[in-house]
């Protein structure tokens, strides 16, 4: 009986999330009411609150599903011995595949994760930290294997690669990159050029590294905390 109850709970939760994706895409996040969500999911309003206290929690549950999807594909299909470029492109395209399953909801997802509301800030930051810590693992491993220069900063490499992912995702939503193949090739080209380097000579004044360390410290702490939580 316990197994049946757990199966039923998973099915109900999935129905709520599926209905939420549909309604948030069609009507918008703010415009969708819990009553409408309950009707679309085929459950009572009280059942919704039994799983999620707010619409924000429903949205964040979708974000958690994205992380699990990406990590599962990475474990099942990824190759930890592959070159850094291939691993970064594979991981980013796994994320792209999940986010763009529903075009309009994916747009909402990207906006909320890139520019989280104050009330979602802590939870969004934790989810981002989980994902980025996995990317950081890949970069550090590549550096240990000699794929990156000794002076290369893994956090700056992470910021660089992730910004390229956000750029190609924006390009897809804007219509400049019309197919998945175009997205993947543009992402590979950007990452490849970054790894090869641009400047033929001294590129100019360095940043203020004291300020950079102030920026880096809380970011690294959040990712280390997320990585520790995941291992536990």
ROVO-828888 format. One record per atom (N, C-alpha, C): x, y, z. Coordinates in steps of 0.2 Angstrom, whole numbers, padded with zeros to 4 digits, always signed. Each point is the difference from the previous one (the first is absolute). Example, Ala and Ser with C-alpha at 12.3 -4.5 7.8 and 13.67 -1.06 7.14 Angstrom:
BEGIN
+0066-0028+0039 -0004+0006+0000 +0004+0006+0000 -0002+0005-0004 +0004+0006+0001 -0004+0005+0003 
// end
This chain:
BEGIN
+0004-0006+0000 -0004+0006+0000 +0004+0006+0000 +0006+0000+0004 +0004+0006+0000 +0003+0002-0007 +0002-0006-0004 +0002+0001-0007 -0005+0004-0004 -0006-0003+0001 -0006+0003-0004 -0001+0008+0002 +0000+0001+0006 -0001+0007+0002 +0006+0005-0003 +0006-0003+0001 +0006+0004-0003 -0001+0001-0007 -0002-0005-0004 -0001+0001-0007 -0006+0005-0002 -0005+0000+0004 -0006+0004-0001 +0003+0007+0002 +0004+0001+0005 +0002+0007+0002 +0005+0003-0006 +0004-0005-0003 +0004+0003-0005 -0004+0002-0006 -0005-0004-0002 -0004+0001-0006 -0004+0007+0001 -0003+0001+0007 -0003+0006+0001 +0004+0006-0001 +0006-0001+0003 +0005+0006+0000 +0002+0001-0008 +0001-0005-0004 +0001+0001-0007 -0005+0003-0003 -0006-0002+0001 -0006+0004-0003 -0001+0007+0002 +0002+0002+0006 +0000+0007+0002 +0005+0004-0004 +0006-0003+0000 +0006+0003-0004 -0002+0001-0007 -0003-0005-0003 -0002+0000-0007 -0005+0005-0002 -0005+0001+0005 -0005+0005-0001 +0003+0007+0001 +0004+0000+0004 +0004+0007+0002 +0003+0002-0006 +0004-0004-0003 +0004+0002-0006 -0004+0002-0006 -0006-0003-0001 -0005+0001-0005 -0003+0007+0001 -0002+0001+0006 -0004+0006+0002 +0005+0006+0001 +0006-0001+0003 +0005+0006+0000 +0002+0002-0007 +0000-0005-0005 +0002+0002-0006 -0006+0004-0004 -0006-0002+0001 -0005+0003-0004 -0003+0006+0003 +0000+0000+0007 -0003+0006+0003 +0005+0005+0004 +0006-0003+0001 +0005+0004+0004 +0000-0003+0007 +0005+0001+0004 +0001-0002+0007 -0005+0004+0004 +0000+0006+0000 -0004+0004+0005 -0007-0001-0001 -0002-0001-0007 -0007+0000-0002 -0003-0007+0002 +0004-0005+0001 -0003-0006+0001 -0002-0001+0008 -0006-0002+0001 -0002-0001+0007 +0001-0007+0002 +0000-0001+0007 +0000-0007+0003 -0006-0004-0002 -0006+0003-0001 -0006-0003-0001 +0000-0003-0008 +0003+0004-0004 +0001-0002-0007 +0005-0005-0001 +0005+0000+0004 +0005-0005+0000 -0003-0007+0003 -0004+0001+0005 -0003-0007+0003 -0005-0003-0005 -0004+0004-0004 -0004-0003-0005 +0004-0003-0006 +0005+0003-0002 +0004-0002-0005 +0003-0007+0002 +0002+0000+0006 +0004-0006+0002 -0005-0006+0002 -0006+0002+0001 -0005-0005+0002 +0000-0002+0007 +0002+0005+0004 +0000-0001+0007 -0004+0006+0004 -0001-0001+0006 -0003+0005+0004 +0006+0006+0002 -0003+0006+0002 +0004+0005+0002 +0005-0002+0006 -0004-0003+0004 +0004-0002+0006 +0006-0005-0001 -0001-0004-0005 +0005-0005-0002 +0006+0004-0003 -0001+0005-0003 +0006+0004-0003 +0004+0003+0006 -0003+0002+0005 +0003+0003+0006 +0003-0006+0004 -0002-0006-0001 +0003-0005+0004 +0007-0002-0003 +0001+0002-0007 +0007-0001-0003 +0004+0007+0000 -0003+0005-0002 +0003+0006-0001 -0004+0006+0004 +0004+0004+0004 -0004+0005+0004 -0001+0006-0004 +0004+0001-0005 -0001+0006-0005 +0002-0002-0007 -0002+0005-0005 +0002-0001-0007 +0007+0000-0001 +0003+0004+0005 +0008+0001-0001 +0003-0007+0002 -0003-0004+0004 +0003-0007+0002 -0001-0004-0006 -0006+0000-0004 -0001-0004-0006 +0005+0002-0005 +0002+0006-0001 +0005+0002-0005 +0006-0003+0002 +0002+0001+0006 +0007-0002+0003 +0000-0008-0001 -0005-0003+0001 +0000-0008-0001 +0002-0001-0007 -0003+0004-0005 +0002-0001-0007 +0008+0001-0001 +0002+0005+0004 +0007+0001-0001 +0004-0006+0003 -0002-0003+0005 +0003-0006+0003 +0000-0006-0005 -0005+0000-0003 -0001-0006-0005 +0005+0001-0006 +0001+0007-0002 +0005+0001-0005 +0007-0002+0002 +0002+0001+0007 +0006-0002+0002 +0001-0008+0000 -0005-0003+0002 +0000-0007+0001 +0001-0003-0007 -0004+0003-0005 +0000-0002-0007 +0007+0000-0003 +0003+0006+0001 +0007+0001-0002 +0005-0005+0003 +0000+0000+0006 +0005-0004+0004 -0001-0008-0002 -0007-0002-0001 -0001-0007-0002 +0003-0001-0007 -0001+0004-0005 +0003-0001-0006 +0007+0001+0000 +0003+0004+0004 +0007+0000+0000 +0003-0006+0003 -0003-0003+0005 +0002-0006+0003 +0000-0006-0005 -0006+0000-0004 -0001-0006-0004 +0003+0001-0007 +0001+0006-0003 +0002+0001-0006 +0007+0003-0001 +0001+0004+0005 +0006+0004+0000 +0007-0004+0001 +0005+0003-0003 +0007-0004+0001 +0005+0005+0004 +0001-0002+0006 +0005+0004+0004 +0007+0001-0003 +0001-0005-0004 +0007+0000-0003 +0000+0004-0007 -0005+0003-0002 -0001+0004-0006 +0004+0007+0001 +0002+0003-0006 +0003+0007+0001 -0005+0004+0003 +0003+0005+0004 -0004+0005+0003 -0006+0003-0004 +0002+0002-0006 -0004+0003-0005 -0007-0004-0001 +0002-0007-0001 -0006-0004-0002 -0004-0001+0007 +0003+0000+0005 -0004-0001+0007 -0005+0006+0001 +0003+0006-0001 -0004+0006+0001 -0005+0001-0005 +0001-0002-0006 -0005+0001-0005 -0006-0005+0001 +0002-0006+0002 -0005-0006+0002 -0004+0002+0005 +0003+0003+0006 -0004+0002+0006 -0005+0006-0002 +0003+0004-0004 -0004+0006-0001 -0006-0002-0005 +0001-0004-0004 -0005-0002-0005 -0006-0005+0004 +0002-0003+0005 -0005-0004+0004 -0004+0005+0003 +0003+0006+0003 -0004+0005+0003 -0005+0003-0005 +0003+0001-0006 -0004+0003-0006 -0006-0004-0001 +0001-0007-0001 -0005-0004-0002 -0006+0000+0005 +0002+0000+0007 -0006+0000+0005 -0003+0006+0000 +0003+0006+0000 -0003+0007+0000 -0005+0001-0006 +0002-0002-0006 -0004+0001-0006 -0005-0005-0002 -0001-0005+0005 -0006-0004-0002 -0006+0003-0001 -0001+0005+0004 -0006+0005+0000 +0003+0007-0001 -0001+0002-0006 +0003+0007-0002 -0001+0005+0005 -0007+0001+0001 -0002+0006+0004 +0002-0001+0007 -0001-0006+0003 +0002-0001+0007 +0007+0001+0001 +0004-0003-0005 +0007+0001+0000 +0002+0008+0000 -0003+0004-0003 +0001+0007+0000 -0001+0003+0007 -0005-0002+0003 -0002+0002+0007 +0006-0003+0004 +0002-0006+0000 +0005-0003+0004 +0006+0004-0001 +0003+0001-0006 +0006+0004-0001 +0000+0007+0003 -0006+0003+0000 -0001+0007+0003 +0001-0001+0007 -0004-0004+0003 +0000-0001+0007 +0007-0002+0003 +0003-0004-0003 +0007-0003+0002 +0005+0006-0001 +0000+0003-0005 +0005+0006-0001 -0001+0006+0004 -0007+0001+0001 -0002+0006+0004 -0005-0002+0005 +0002-0003+0005 -0005-0003+0005 -0003+0005+0004 -0006-0001+0002 -0004+0005+0004 +0003-0001+0007 -0001+0006+0004 +0003+0000+0007 -0002-0006+0004 -0007-0002-0001 -0002-0005+0004 +0002-0007-0002 +0003-0001-0006 +0003-0006-0002 +0007+0000+0000 +0003+0005+0002 +0007+0001-0001 +0005-0005+0003 -0002-0002+0007 +0004-0005+0003 -0001-0007-0003 -0006-0002-0002 -0001-0007-0003 +0003+0000-0007 -0001+0005-0004 +0003+0001-0006 +0008-0001+0000 +0003+0004+0005 +0007+0000+0000 +0002-0007+0002 -0003-0004+0004 +0002-0007+0002 +0000-0004-0006 -0006+0000-0004 +0000-0004-0006 +0005+0002-0005 +0002+0006-0001 +0005+0002-0004 +0007-0003+0002 +0001+0001+0007 +0006-0003+0003 +0001-0007-0002 -0005-0004+0001 +0000-0007-0001 +0002-0001-0008 -0003+0003-0004 +0002-0001-0007 +0007+0002-0002 +0002+0006+0003 +0007+0003-0002 +0005-0004+0004 -0001-0003+0005 +0005-0003+0004 +0002-0007-0004 -0005-0002-0004 +0001-0006-0004 +0005+0002-0006 -0002+0006-0003 +0005+0003-0005 +0007+0001+0002 +0000+0003+0006 +0006+0001+0004 +0005-0006+0000 -0004-0006+0002 +0004-0006+0001 +0003-0002-0007 -0003+0001-0005 +0002-0002-0007 +0006+0004-0001 +0000+0007+0001 +0005+0005-0002 +0006-0002+0005 -0001-0001+0006 +0006-0002+0004 +0003-0006-0002 -0003-0005-0001 +0002-0006-0003 +0004+0001-0006 -0002+0004-0004 +0003+0001-0007 +0007+0004+0002 +0000+0004+0004 +0006+0004+0002 +0005-0005+0003 -0002-0004+0004 +0004-0005+0004 +0004-0005-0006 -0004-0001-0005 +0002-0004-0006 +0005+0004-0005 +0001+0006+0002 +0004+0004-0005 -0003+0003-0006 -0007+0000+0000 -0004+0003-0006 +0000+0008+0001 +0001+0003+0006 +0000+0007+0001 +0007+0002+0003 +0002+0006-0002 +0006+0003+0003 +0000+0000+0008 +0006+0000+0002 +0000-0001+0008 -0003+0006+0003 +0001+0006-0003 -0003+0006+0002 -0007+0001-0001 -0004-0004-0004 -0007+0001-0001 -0004-0001+0006 -0005+0005+0001 -0004+0000+0005 -0006-0004-0001 -0002-0005+0003 -0006-0004-0001 -0006+0003+0000 -0001+0005+0005 -0006+0004+0001 -0001+0004-0006 +0005+0004-0003 -0001+0004-0006 -0001-0004-0006 +0003-0006+0000 -0002-0005-0006 -0007-0002+0000 -0003-0001+0006 -0007-0002+0001 -0004+0006-0002 +0001+0006+0002 -0004+0006-0001 +0000+0001-0008 +0006-0001-0003 +0001+0000-0007 -0005-0005-0004 +0001-0006+0002 -0004-0005-0004 -0008+0001+0001 -0001+0001+0007 -0008+0001+0001 -0003+0006-0004 +0004+0005+0000 -0002+0006-0004 -0001-0002-0007 +0004-0004-0003 -0001-0002-0007 -0006-0004-0001 -0002-0004+0005 -0006-0004+0000 -0006+0005+0000 +0000+0005+0005 -0006+0004+0000 +0000+0004-0007 +0006+0002-0003 +0000+0003-0006 -0004-0004-0006 +0002-0006+0000 -0003-0004-0006 -0007-0001+0002 -0002-0001+0006 -0007-0001+0002 -0004+0006-0002 +0003+0006+0001 -0004+0006-0002 +0000+0000-0008 +0005-0002-0003 +0000+0000-0007 -0005-0005-0003 -0002-0005+0003 -0005-0005-0002 -0007+0004+0001 -0001+0003+0006 -0006+0003+0001 -0001+0006-0004 +0005+0003-0002 +0000+0006-0005 -0001-0002-0007 +0001-0006-0002 -0001-0002-0006 +0006+0000-0005 +0006+0002+0003 +0006+0000-0003 +0003-0007-0001 -0001-0004+0005 +0002-0007-0001 -0006-0004+0000 -0002-0003-0006 -0006-0003-0002 -0001-0007+0002 +0005-0004+0001 +0000-0007+0001 +0005-0002+0006 -0001-0005+0002 +0004-0003+0006 +0007-0001-0003 +0001-0002-0006 +0007+0000-0003 +0003+0006+0000 -0003+0006-0002 +0003+0006+0000 +0002+0002+0007 -0004-0001+0005 +0001+0002+0007 +0007-0004+0002 +0000-0006-0001 +0006-0004+0002 +0006+0002-0003 +0000+0002-0007 +0006+0002-0003 +0002+0007+0002 -0005+0004+0001 +0002+0007+0002 +0003-0001+0007 -0003-0004+0004 +0003-0001+0007 +0007-0003+0000 +0001-0005-0004 +0007-0003-0001 +0005+0005-0003 -0002+0004-0005 +0004+0005-0002 +0002+0006+0005 -0004+0002+0004 +0001+0005+0005 +0005-0003+0005 -0002-0006+0003 +0005-0003+0005 +0007-0002-0003 +0000-0002-0006 +0006-0002-0004 +0004+0006+0000 -0002+0006-0003 +0003+0006+0000 +0003+0003+0006 -0004-0001+0006 +0002+0002+0006 +0006-0004+0003 +0000-0007-0002 +0005-0004+0002 +0007+0001-0004 -0001+0002-0006 +0006+0001-0004 +0003+0007+0001 -0005+0005+0002 +0002+0007+0002 +0000+0004-0006 -0001+0007+0002 -0001+0005-0005 +0006+0004-0001 +0003+0003+0005 +0005+0005-0001 +0007-0003-0003 +0003+0004-0004 +0006-0002-0003 +0006+0003+0005 -0002+0005+0004 +0005+0003+0004 -0003+0002+0007 +0003+0004+0003 -0002+0003+0007 -0007+0003-0001 -0006-0003+0003 -0006+0003-0002 -0002+0006+0004 +0004+0002+0005 -0001+0007+0003 +0000-0001+0008 -0003+0004+0003 +0001+0000+0008 -0004-0006+0003 +0003-0003+0005 -0003-0005+0003 -0006+0003+0005 -0005-0005+0002 -0005+0003+0004 +0003+0001+0007 -0003+0003+0005 +0002+0000+0007 -0001-0006+0003 +0005-0004+0001 -0001-0007+0003 -0003+0000+0007 +0002+0006+0004 -0003+0000+0007 -0008+0000-0001 -0002+0004-0004 -0008+0001-0001 -0002-0007-0003 +0003-0003-0004 -0002-0007-0003 +0000-0005+0005 +0005+0000+0005 -0001-0005+0006 -0006+0002+0004 -0002+0006+0001 -0006+0001+0004 -0006-0002-0004 +0000+0000-0007 -0006-0003-0004 +0000-0007+0001 +0006-0003-0001 +0001-0008+0000 -0002-0003+0006 +0002+0003+0006 +0000-0004+0006 -0007-0003+0002 -0006+0005+0000 -0006-0003+0001 -0003-0005-0005 +0002+0001-0006 -0002-0005-0006 +0003-0007+0001 +0006+0000+0002 +0004-0006+0001 -0003-0004+0006 -0002+0004+0006 -0003-0003+0006 -0006-0003-0002 -0004+0004-0004 -0007-0003-0001 +0000-0007-0004 +0005+0000-0005 +0001-0006-0004 +0003-0006+0004 +0005+0002+0005 +0003-0005+0004 -0006-0003+0005 -0004+0004+0002 -0005-0002+0005 -0005-0004-0004 -0002+0001-0006 -0004-0004-0004 +0003-0006-0002 +0006+0000-0001 +0004-0007-0002 +0000-0004+0006 +0001+0003+0006 +0000-0004+0006 -0007-0003+0002 -0005+0004-0001 -0007-0003+0001 -0002-0005-0005 +0003+0000-0006 -0002-0005-0005 +0004-0007+0002 +0006+0001+0002 +0003-0006+0002 -0003-0004+0006 -0002+0004+0005 -0003-0002+0006 -0007-0004-0002 
// end
